[in-house]
Amino acid sequence: MEHIGSVVTRARRRKKWSQRKLSQVTGLSRSYINDIERGRCTGTTRTWVALARALGFSLDEIFLGEWQQRERSREAR
């Protein structure tokens, strides 16, 4: 299973957002988002709620790997 930071990266890129744009939408710093995407920090519950809301997925989808399944389903269409 890929680390959850890469889920954020893929979802952000799918929206064609930079880390700066995601930072503006979530209120998180760009460097903090970078650290999460690279797996250098795990974030807090509040962080993950903000990211999930901004990127359009649920916490279950992130932590249980359902996001990957949903993305594969979209790509198959």
N, CA, C and O atoms as a printed pandas DataFrame, in Angstrom:
     atom_number atom_name residue_name chain_id  residue_number  x_coord  y_coord  z_coord
0              1         N          MET        A               1    0.843   -1.185    0.000
1              2        CA          MET        A               1    0.000    0.000    0.000
2              3         C          MET        A               1    0.890    1.250    0.000
3              4         O          MET        A               1    1.853    1.343    0.761
4              5         N          GLU        A               2    0.552    2.189   -0.853
5              6        CA          GLU        A               2    1.332    3.410   -0.887
6              7         C          GLU        A               2    1.080    4.215    0.379
7              8         O          GLU        A               2    0.017    4.115    0.991
8              9         N          HIS        A               3    2.073    5.017    0.764
9             10        CA          HIS        A               3    1.862    5.818    1.973
10            11         C          HIS        A               3    0.821    6.903    1.700
11            12         O          HIS        A               3    0.625    7.320    0.558
12            13         N          ILE        A               4    0.174    7.340    2.742
13            14        CA          ILE        A               4   -0.973    8.218    2.573
14            15         C          ILE        A               4   -0.596    9.596    2.028
15            16         O          ILE        A               4   -1.446   10.288    1.466
16            17         N          GLY        A               5    0.649    9.997    2.183
17            18        CA          GLY        A               5    1.082   11.262    1.602
18            19         C          GLY        A               5    0.988   11.259    0.086
19            20         O          GLY        A               5    0.675   12.278   -0.529
20            21         N          SER        A               6    1.261   10.107   -0.509
21            22        CA          SER        A               6    1.177   10.029   -1.971
22            23         C          SER        A               6   -0.268   10.098   -2.451
23            24         O          SER        A               6   -0.526   10.482   -3.591
24            25         N          VAL        A               7   -1.204    9.731   -1.592
25            26        CA          VAL        A               7   -2.625    9.879   -1.933
26            27         C          VAL        A               7   -2.951   11.367   -2.085
27            28         O          VAL        A               7   -3.668   11.767   -3.002
28            29         N          VAL        A               8   -2.416   12.171   -1.178
29            30        CA          VAL        A               8   -2.633   13.618   -1.249
30            31         C          VAL        A               8   -2.021   14.173   -2.532
31            32         O          VAL        A               8   -2.643   14.978   -3.225
32            33         N          THR        A               9   -0.816   13.744   -2.839
33            34        CA          THR        A               9   -0.146   14.221   -4.057
34            35         C          THR        A               9   -0.974   13.906   -5.291
35            36         O          THR        A               9   -1.202   14.779   -6.128
36            37         N          ARG        A              10   -1.419   12.675   -5.408
37            38        CA          ARG        A              10   -2.196   12.273   -6.585
38            39         C          ARG        A              10   -3.512   13.038   -6.682
39            40         O          ARG        A              10   -3.901   13.480   -7.763
40            41         N          ALA        A              11   -4.192   13.193   -5.555
41            42        CA          ALA        A              11   -5.466   13.909   -5.563
42            43         C          ALA        A              11   -5.258   15.384   -5.903
43            44         O          ALA        A              11   -6.054   15.978   -6.630
44            45         N          ARG        A              12   -4.202   15.960   -5.382
45            46        CA          ARG        A              12   -3.899   17.369   -5.659
46            47         C          ARG        A              12   -3.583   17.564   -7.137
47            48         O          ARG        A              12   -4.063   18.510   -7.762
48            49         N          ARG        A              13   -2.790   16.683   -7.683
49            50        CA          ARG        A              13   -2.434   16.784   -9.099
50            51         C          ARG        A              13   -3.642   16.547  -10.004
51            52         O          ARG        A              13   -3.758   17.165  -11.063
52            53         N          ARG        A              14   -4.524   15.668   -9.597
53            54        CA          ARG        A              14   -5.738   15.419  -10.375
54            55         C          ARG        A              14   -6.573   16.700  -10.491
55            56         O          ARG        A              14   -7.213   16.939  -11.514
56            57         N          LYS        A              15   -6.559   17.514   -9.441
57            58        CA          LYS        A              15   -7.287   18.782   -9.464
58            59         C          LYS        A              15   -6.479   19.882  -10.166
59            60         O          LYS        A              15   -6.958   21.000  -10.351
60            61         N          LYS        A              16   -5.235   19.533  -10.554
61            62        CA          LYS        A              16   -4.315   20.483  -11.190
62            63         C          LYS        A              16   -3.984   21.652  -10.257
63            64         O          LYS        A              16   -3.869   22.800  -10.686
64            65         N          TRP        A              17   -3.836   21.326   -8.974
65            66        CA          TRP        A              17   -3.494   22.308   -7.964
66            67         C          TRP        A              17   -2.023   22.193   -7.606
67            68         O          TRP        A              17   -1.469   21.094   -7.574
68            69         N          SER        A              18   -1.403   23.308   -7.340
69            70        CA          SER        A              18   -0.054   23.327   -6.781
70            71         C          SER        A              18   -0.170   23.136   -5.264
71            72         O          SER        A              18   -1.261   23.199   -4.696
72            73         N          GLN        A              19    0.960   22.906   -4.638
73            74        CA          GLN        A              19    0.949   22.838   -3.179
74            75         C          GLN        A              19    0.520   24.185   -2.601
75            76         O          GLN        A              19   -0.139   24.237   -1.563
76            77         N          ARG        A              20    0.889   25.258   -3.265
77            78        CA          ARG        A              20    0.499   26.600   -2.804
78            79         C          ARG        A              20   -1.022   26.759   -2.827
79            80         O          ARG        A              20   -1.604   27.298   -1.885
80            81         N          LYS        A              21   -1.667   26.291   -3.903
81            82        CA          LYS        A              21   -3.132   26.387   -3.999
82            83         C          LYS        A              21   -3.788   25.561   -2.892
83            84         O          LYS        A              21   -4.716   26.031   -2.234
84            85         N          LEU        A              22   -3.307   24.333   -2.686
85            86        CA          LEU        A              22   -3.853   23.490   -1.618
86            87         C          LEU        A              22   -3.642   24.157   -0.263
87            88         O          LEU        A              22   -4.503   24.073    0.613
88            89         N          SER        A              23   -2.524   24.805   -0.092
89            90        CA          SER        A              23   -2.238   25.534    1.131
90            91         C          SER        A              23   -3.260   26.643    1.354
91            92         O          SER        A              23   -3.759   26.820    2.466
92            93         N          GLN        A              24   -3.567   27.380    0.310
93            94        CA          GLN        A              24   -4.534   28.470    0.413
94            95         C          GLN        A              24   -5.929   27.948    0.753
95            96         O          GLN        A              24   -6.646   28.555    1.549
96            97         N          VAL        A              25   -6.305   26.840    0.156
97            98        CA          VAL        A              25   -7.643   26.285    0.372
98            99         C          VAL        A              25   -7.789   25.703    1.778
99           100         O          VAL        A              25   -8.842   25.843    2.400
100          101         N          THR        A              26   -6.746   25.056    2.278
101          102        CA          THR        A              26   -6.823   24.369    3.574
102          103         C          THR        A              26   -6.391   25.214    4.757
103          104         O          THR        A              26   -6.766   24.931    5.895
104          105         N          GLY        A              27   -5.602   26.252    4.497
105          106        CA          GLY        A              27   -5.045   27.028    5.597
106          107         C          GLY        A              27   -3.796   26.407    6.197
107          108         O          GLY        A              27   -3.284   26.894    7.205
108          109         N          LEU        A              28   -3.303   25.340    5.590
109          110        CA          LEU        A              28   -2.067   24.693    6.028
110          111         C          LEU        A              28   -0.900   25.314    5.274
111          112         O          LEU        A              28   -1.079   25.806    4.159
112          113         N          SER        A              29    0.285   25.298    5.859
113          114        CA          SER        A              29    1.428   25.876    5.157
114          115         C          SER        A              29    1.851   24.963    4.002
115          116         O          SER        A              29    1.648   23.750    4.040
116          117         N          ARG        A              30    2.438   25.574    2.986
117          118        CA          ARG        A              30    2.903   24.802    1.838
118          119         C          ARG        A              30    3.992   23.814    2.253
119          120         O          ARG        A              30    4.023   22.686    1.762
120          121         N          SER        A              31    4.876   24.225    3.145
121          122        CA          SER        A              31    5.949   23.334    3.579
122          123         C          SER        A              31    5.394   22.140    4.365
123          124         O          SER        A              31    5.927   21.033    4.274
124          125         N          TYR        A              32    4.330   22.365    5.134
125          126        CA          TYR        A              32    3.687   21.277    5.880
126          127         C          TYR        A              32    3.049   20.279    4.911
127          128         O          TYR        A              32    3.159   19.068    5.104
128          129         N          ILE        A              33    2.391   20.779    3.880
129          130        CA          ILE        A              33    1.807   19.910    2.857
130          131         C          ILE        A              33    2.904   19.113    2.167
131          132         O          ILE        A              33    2.739   17.920    1.913
132          133         N          ASN        A              34    4.013   19.757    1.865
133          134        CA          ASN        A              34    5.144   19.071    1.252
134          135         C          ASN        A              34    5.657   17.941    2.157
135          136         O          ASN        A              34    5.936   16.840    1.684
136          137         N          ASP        A              35    5.777   18.219    3.444
137          138        CA          ASP        A              35    6.233   17.192    4.387
138          139         C          ASP        A              35    5.269   16.015    4.442
139          140         O          ASP        A              35    5.704   14.866    4.520
140          141         N          ILE        A              36    3.987   16.279    4.403
141          142        CA          ILE        A              36    2.990   15.200    4.406
142          143         C          ILE        A              36    3.112   14.378    3.128
143          144         O          ILE        A              36    3.135   13.148    3.180
144          145         N          GLU        A              37    3.193   15.054    1.981
145          146        CA          GLU        A              37    3.282   14.352    0.707
146          147         C          GLU        A              37    4.535   13.490    0.619
147          148         O          GLU        A              37    4.505   12.431   -0.007
148          149         N          ARG        A              38    5.614   13.913    1.219
149          150        CA          ARG        A              38    6.863   13.158    1.181
150          151         C          ARG        A              38    6.984   12.130    2.304
151          152         O          ARG        A              38    7.970   11.397    2.379
152          153         N          GLY        A              39    5.982   12.081    3.172
153          154        CA          GLY        A              39    5.988   11.102    4.249
154          155         C          GLY        A              39    6.875   11.468    5.420
155          156         O          GLY        A              39    7.212   10.609    6.235
156          157         N          ARG        A              40    7.259   12.736    5.516
157          158        CA          ARG        A              40    8.125   13.184    6.607
158          159         C          ARG        A              40    7.342   13.474    7.880
159          160         O          ARG        A              40    7.920   13.513    8.966
160          161         N          CYS        A              41    6.040   13.676    7.759
161          162        CA          CYS        A              41    5.185   13.835    8.945
162          163         C          CYS        A              41    3.817   13.241    8.619
163          164         O          CYS        A              41    3.446   13.095    7.454
164          165         N          THR        A              42    3.096   12.912    9.650
165          166        CA          THR        A              42    1.818   12.239    9.445
166          167         C          THR        A              42    0.629   13.168    9.548
167          168         O          THR        A              42   -0.453   12.825    9.072
168          169         N          GLY        A              43    0.789   14.325   10.149
169          170        CA          GLY        A              43   -0.325   15.246   10.293
170          171         C          GLY        A              43   -1.223   14.873   11.464
171          172         O          GLY        A              43   -1.059   13.830   12.097
172          173         N          THR        A              44   -2.155   15.741   11.722
173          174        CA          THR        A              44   -3.108   15.536   12.811
174          175         C          THR        A              44   -4.476   15.211   12.204
175          176         O          THR        A              44   -4.661   15.285   10.989
176          177         N          THR        A              45   -5.400   14.861   13.037
177          178        CA          THR        A              45   -6.765   14.613   12.564
178          179         C          THR        A              45   -7.323   15.853   11.879
179          180         O          THR        A              45   -7.956   15.757   10.828
180          181         N          ARG        A              46   -7.093   16.997   12.466
181          182        CA          ARG        A              46   -7.567   18.257   11.884
182          183         C          ARG        A              46   -6.949   18.475   10.492
183          184         O          ARG        A              46   -7.625   18.938    9.573
184          185         N          THR        A              47   -5.680   18.143   10.348
185          186        CA          THR        A              47   -5.001   18.260    9.054
186          187         C          THR        A              47   -5.679   17.389    8.013
187          188         O          THR        A              47   -5.953   17.844    6.902
188          189         N          TRP        A              48   -5.949   16.147    8.362
189          190        CA          TRP        A              48   -6.530   15.208    7.410
190          191         C          TRP        A              48   -7.966   15.567    7.054
191          192         O          TRP        A              48   -8.402   15.344    5.924
192          193         N          VAL        A              49   -8.689   16.111    7.994
193          194        CA          VAL        A              49  -10.050   16.568    7.692
194          195         C          VAL        A              49   -9.988   17.709    6.677
195          196         O          VAL        A              49  -10.751   17.725    5.711
196          197         N          ALA        A              50   -9.088   18.655    6.894
197          198        CA          ALA        A              50   -8.950   19.786    5.964
198          199         C          ALA        A              50   -8.543   19.306    4.582
199          200         O          ALA        A              50   -9.089   19.769    3.581
200          201         N          LEU        A              51   -7.592   18.385    4.513
201          202        CA          LEU        A              51   -7.142   17.865    3.217
202          203         C          LEU        A              51   -8.251   17.092    2.516
203          204         O          LEU        A              51   -8.462   17.251    1.314
204          205         N          ALA        A              52   -8.951   16.265    3.261
205          206        CA          ALA        A              52  -10.025   15.468    2.661
206          207         C          ALA        A              52  -11.126   16.371    2.106
207          208         O          ALA        A              52  -11.614   16.146    0.999
208          209         N          ARG        A              53  -11.512   17.375    2.859
209          210        CA          ARG        A              53  -12.550   18.296    2.384
210          211         C          ARG        A              53  -12.104   19.023    1.124
211          212         O          ARG        A              53  -12.862   19.130    0.160
212          213         N          ALA        A              54  -10.884   19.516    1.133
213          214        CA          ALA        A              54  -10.383   20.281   -0.008
214          215         C          ALA        A              54  -10.243   19.419   -1.255
215          216         O          ALA        A              54  -10.502   19.882   -2.366
216          217         N          LEU        A              55   -9.836   18.177   -1.074
217          218        CA          LEU        A              55   -9.542   17.315   -2.216
218          219         C          LEU        A              55  -10.709   16.419   -2.612
219          220         O          LEU        A              55  -10.648   15.731   -3.631
220          221         N          GLY        A              56  -11.771   16.426   -1.811
221          222        CA          GLY        A              56  -12.981   15.716   -2.193
222          223         C          GLY        A              56  -13.005   14.229   -1.916
223          224         O          GLY        A              56  -13.554   13.457   -2.702
224          225         N          PHE        A              57  -12.414   13.819   -0.803
225          226        CA          PHE        A              57  -12.542   12.420   -0.421
226          227         C          PHE        A              57  -12.731   12.308    1.075
227          228         O          PHE        A              57  -12.518   13.272    1.810
228          229         N          SER        A              58  -13.134   11.125    1.529
229          230        CA          SER        A              58  -13.380   10.920    2.957
230          231         C          SER        A              58  -12.126   10.385    3.639
231          232         O          SER        A              58  -11.198    9.914    2.982
232          233         N          LEU        A              59  -12.115   10.465    4.959
233          234        CA          LEU        A              59  -10.991    9.913    5.709
234          235         C          LEU        A              59  -10.903    8.404    5.531
235          236         O          LEU        A              59   -9.806    7.848    5.484
236          237         N          ASP        A              60  -12.040    7.745    5.433
237          238        CA          ASP        A              60  -12.039    6.303    5.166
238          239         C          ASP        A              60  -11.309    5.995    3.860
239          240         O          ASP        A              60  -10.519    5.055    3.778
240          241         N          GLU        A              61  -11.587    6.793    2.862
241          242        CA          GLU        A              61  -10.965    6.565    1.556
242          243         C          GLU        A              61   -9.447    6.711    1.640
243          244         O          GLU        A              61   -8.720    5.998    0.949
244          245         N          ILE        A              62   -8.968    7.617    2.472
245          246        CA          ILE        A              62   -7.525    7.784    2.622
246          247         C          ILE        A              62   -6.931    6.616    3.393
247          248         O          ILE        A              62   -6.028    5.932    2.911
248          249         N          PHE        A              63   -7.441    6.400    4.579
249          250        CA          PHE        A              63   -6.786    5.476    5.497
250          251         C          PHE        A              63   -7.084    4.010    5.237
251          252         O          PHE        A              63   -6.312    3.146    5.653
252          253         N          LEU        A              64   -8.163    3.712    4.572
253          254        CA          LEU        A              64   -8.482    2.312    4.279
254          255         C          LEU        A              64   -8.141    1.929    2.851
255          256         O          LEU        A              64   -8.398    0.802    2.427
256          257         N          GLY        A              65   -7.565    2.861    2.111
257          258        CA          GLY        A              65   -7.145    2.571    0.756
258          259         C          GLY        A              65   -8.262    2.590   -0.266
259          260         O          GLY        A              65   -8.048    2.229   -1.423
260          261         N          GLU        A              66   -9.453    3.006    0.141
261          262        CA          GLU        A              66  -10.575    3.018   -0.789
262          263         C          GLU        A              66  -10.397    4.076   -1.871
263          264         O          GLU        A              66  -10.981    3.962   -2.949
264          265         N          TRP        A              67   -9.605    5.093   -1.597
265          266        CA          TRP        A              67   -9.363    6.140   -2.589
266          267         C          TRP        A              67   -8.709    5.539   -3.829
267          268         O          TRP        A              67   -9.061    5.891   -4.955
268          269         N          GLN        A              68   -7.762    4.637   -3.621
269          270        CA          GLN        A              68   -7.081    3.986   -4.749
270          271         C          GLN        A              68   -8.079    3.196   -5.579
271          272         O          GLN        A              68   -8.037    3.242   -6.809
272          273         N          GLN        A              69   -8.967    2.480   -4.925
273          274        CA          GLN        A              69   -9.959    1.700   -5.643
274          275         C          GLN        A              69  -10.882    2.614   -6.444
275          276         O          GLN        A              69  -11.217    2.305   -7.587
276          277         N          ARG        A              70  -11.291    3.727   -5.861
277          278        CA          ARG        A              70  -12.157    4.666   -6.546
278          279         C          ARG        A              70  -11.452    5.254   -7.761
279          280         O          ARG        A              70  -12.069    5.422   -8.812
280          281         N          GLU        A              71  -10.167    5.567   -7.629
281          282        CA          GLU        A              71   -9.407    6.132   -8.744
282          283         C          GLU        A              71   -9.252    5.111   -9.863
283          284         O          GLU        A              71   -9.367    5.465  -11.036
284          285         N          ARG        A              72   -8.997    3.872   -9.527
285          286        CA          ARG        A              72   -8.883    2.825  -10.553
286          287         C          ARG        A              72  -10.197    2.669  -11.301
287          288         O          ARG        A              72  -10.207    2.466  -12.515
288          289         N          SER        A              73  -11.298    2.765  -10.578
289          290        CA          SER        A              73  -12.611    2.662  -11.183
290          291         C          SER        A              73  -12.851    3.809  -12.154
291          292         O          SER        A              73  -13.389    3.600  -13.241
292          293         N          ARG        A              74  -12.460    5.005  -11.776
293          294        CA          ARG        A              74  -12.605    6.171  -12.662
294          295         C          ARG        A              74  -11.765    6.022  -13.929
295          296         O          ARG        A              74  -12.213    6.356  -15.026
296          297         N          GLU        A              75  -10.548    5.518  -13.763
297          298        CA          GLU        A              75   -9.647    5.373  -14.904
298          299         C          GLU        A              75  -10.137    4.321  -15.880
299          300         O          GLU        A              75   -9.861    4.399  -17.077
300          301         N          ALA        A              76  -10.862    3.339  -15.374
301          302        CA          ALA        A              76  -11.368    2.267  -16.233
302          303         C          ALA        A              76  -12.519    2.725  -17.111
303          304         O          ALA        A              76  -12.818    2.081  -18.116
304          305         N          ARG        A              77  -13.166    3.814  -16.756
305          306        CA          ARG        A              77  -14.333    4.299  -17.505
306          307         C          ARG        A              77  -13.962    4.870  -18.827
307          308         O          ARG        A              77  -14.834    5.319  -19.572
